[in-house]
Amino acid sequence: MTRNTEVVVLGGGYAGVMAANRLTQRDDVTVTLVNPRPEFVERIRLHQVAAGSGEATVRFGDVLAERVRLRVGTATRIDVAGRRVELADGGTAAYDYLVYAVGSGSAVRDVPGAAEFAHPLTTLEEARLLRPVVADAAAVTVVGAGPAGIEVAAELAEAGRAVTLVCGGPLGPYLHPKGRRVVARRLAALGVTVLDGPGSTVGAVTREAVRLGDGRVVPSPVTVWTAGFGVPDLAARSGLSTDAAGRLRTDETLTSVDDDRVVAAGDSASPSDLPYRMGCQSAVQLGPQAAETVLSRLRGERPAPAEVGFAGQCLSLGRRAGLFQFSRRDDTAIGLHLGGRPGAWLKELVCASTVKQLAAEGRKPGARKWWVKDARREELLRAGAPAGR
């Protein structure tokens, strides 16, 4: 009797859940999802958790296929030679194939005082810890003007807090200038003080203030840090090749450059040293394609290169306004955008539909047969990046 193929998926975020669900289309594959929490976290709603305007958890039973075994635990090391994952509780999880989808978290905060006095906002636990802190604060400084910073600044301002947004450069660097003006107007209407431009980099954080690079001092009884994301160092600690940021280095099929029994997806993957923008938009595409790489090898076929394309970036600007910034497939913002209440409606639709995508893949794994293609990536690969194997 042929034994089942054991696949362990590390990480129960958007990419990990999609990969785990996709793998269940074969009856001879046993899938174990290892995740530190017993519930799925909608990271794109963490600003609502922090501000007290919403929650961000979904039962795994609502998004995971019934055949996926959930194991709550934290991976501490991957024993590549022994094909097993060592867990913090002393247990192990053996695998024939491993899907590395550990996601991302807070970046190393090397600004003096930031680690001691600023509150990060990249995990559910951080958002829950921040909630009572900002609830009691009359004034809050948010550092970082990417999506997380903009969204939490707007959410807190709408709840009545006096908010200063320290950008460290341009407001919303991804945005087209037209979209950026929409965000700036909305933040101004909410009373948010926006400090942007070259002088707005943070030089130090103290218990009561944020000191900027140009010498300005911003009084700040509560500082929220959203400037940058980092990835867990699990791959590096396990002796696997990583890029400069710590992402697992793979080829275009999402296969580790060190071991064809390890594939990666989501924020923690670096295909051809050209990683995609972190976020659920890339994760829900990379997760099932990482699974397809495993399934192809089980069929004795050569895996296909992953194909990922983008539609844009959506932002909530409080509960009553939002912005959808449209982009080219190569993730370059264009002048087209949707703002105001329609933007808020579309943002909510995207958040809800993302969870529905996970659940749909769990109910009918493999239903999605096509992926958006980015022709520009092919040009970059031809110009010198390594080809998929």
C-alpha positions, 0 to 999 in steps of 0.5 A: 500500500502506497503511503500518503505524501506528507506536506507541512505548511508553515504559516496560516496567513493568506498564502499558507491557507490558500496553499494548504487548501489547494493541496487537498485536491489529491486524496493521497496528500496529507496536509498539516498547517502549522500556525502560532494561533488557533484562528485566522487573522485578517491582517488588513483589518489590524488598524481597526483592532487597534482603533477599536472599530472592528475585529480581525479574526476568522475561525479556521474552520470557516476558511480551511478545507476539512482535510487540512490538519491544524497544528497550533505551534511555532516553528523554531527550526527546519531540519532540511536533511531530516525533513522535519520541522522542530516546534517550540513545544518540543514536538516535530512535524515530519514532511515530504514537502514543506511550504514556507509561508511564515509571512512578515512582522515588525521590522528591526527598529534601529532608530534610537528609542523606537524599540523601547517607546514605540508600539509596533502594529504588524500582528494581532497581539500588537494590535490588541496591546495597542488598543487600550493604549490609544483609547486613553490617549488624547494625542498619537503620533504614527510613524510611517506613511505606507498603507498601515500608517495611513489607515491607522492614522485615519482610523484613530483621527475619526475616533477623536484622537489628535493624530500626527502622521510622520511620513519619513518621505512622501505620503503614500509612496506607492500612490499616483500623485492624484491618489495621494492628493485624495488621501491628503485631503481626507487626512486633513479633513479628519484633522491629521497633521501630516509631516512629510518630505526629506526632513520628516525622517525619525532620528529618535523616539523618547517616552514623550516625543519623536525627534525628526531628522531636521531637528523638529521635536513632535510631542508624542505621549503615544507613538505607533510604529508602522515603518517597514516590515520584516520577515522571521529569520527561520529560513536563515536559522535553518541554513537555507539561502535568504535574500538581504531581508531574510526572505527564502530565496527561490526560483520562479516556480517558488522552489528553494534554491537549496532544496526542491522539497521546500517551496515558499509563498507570500511575504517570506518568499523571494523568487529570483531575488525579485520579491513581490510587494508584501500583502494579501494581493500577492499572497492569495496568488502565490499560495495556490501556485506554491501548492501547484509546484508540489502537485506537479512534482508528485505527478512527475511533471516540471512545475510552471513558473508562478504568475502574479499580477496586481490591480492596485492598492486599496486603503481605508480612510476611516469608516466613511471613506477610502481609496482604491488606487488602480495600477498596471499589472506590474504594480505601477500606480496609474492616475485612475482611482476611486475615492470617498464613500465608493472607495470605502465600499470597494475596500470593504468588498476587497477585505470580505472577498479575500476571506471568501477566496480562501473559503472557496479554495477550501470547498473546491480546491483547484477551481482557479485555473488562470493567473494574471501575468506581468510581462514586465517581470519577464523582461526583468528576468531576461535582463539578468535574474535567474530563470526558473528551473 
